[in-house]
Amino acid sequence: MSSGLSLQCWPVTVSLSGSDVSLRNLLERMEADGMLMHTKSFEMHPASAGRKLLDLDMELWYYNLARGG
């Protein structure tokens, strides 16, 4: 029996630098988006000696159920 739905998935790699506040805000917005995602890898570490900037590297899988055409 066919449901008429198909599972779509998109791999996404994110690498950026910023303050702890800006990176936290980005992560909160991604979570609030409501899309189903799986975090494959996540690394955050200081980008500068004064630790004012952080580097964030993460690999995600986004999923969606779509009606078949």
N, C-alpha and C positions, 0 to 999 in steps of 0.2 A: 504494500500500500504506500503510495507516494504522498508525502505531506505538502509538497509544493514549496518547501523551504530548502534553502541551501546555506551551509555554513561558510562564511567568508572570513578570512584572516589576513592580517597585514603585519609583517615584521617591521618594527620601527627602532632605529638606533638614535639615541640622543646623546650628544656631548656638548656641554657648555660650562661656562664659568660665571660666577656671580657671588653676591653676598649670601650669607645664610638665609636672610629674610627673603630675598628674591627667589632663591631656589625653593624654599619652603612654599612660597606663594604659588609657584609653578606647579609643584607636586599637588597642592591642595586643589588647584583648578583642574588638573588632570583627573583627580579622584572625583570631583563634583560633576564631571562631564557625563557620567552615567554609562559610559561604554564599558563593556566587559573586556578586561585586559589581564594578561599574565606577565609578571616581571620575571624575565629570564636571568638577567644579571643587573646588579646595582652597585656602583662604587662611588664614594664621595671622599675626597681628601683635600687638604689645604693646597692652594695654588700659589700662595706667596708666603714668604718667611713670616710676615706679621699675621698670617691666618685671617686676613680680612676678606680674601676671596677663596672660594672653593671651586674645585673641578667636580663636575657630575658626569658620569658615564653610565648609561643604562640601556639595556636591550629589552624591548617589550613586544608582546604579541597582542594585537587588538582583534577582537572577534565581533561578528555581527551575524544575525540570522536574517536572510533576505528571501523574499518571495521569488520563486522561480518564474522565468518569463515564458 
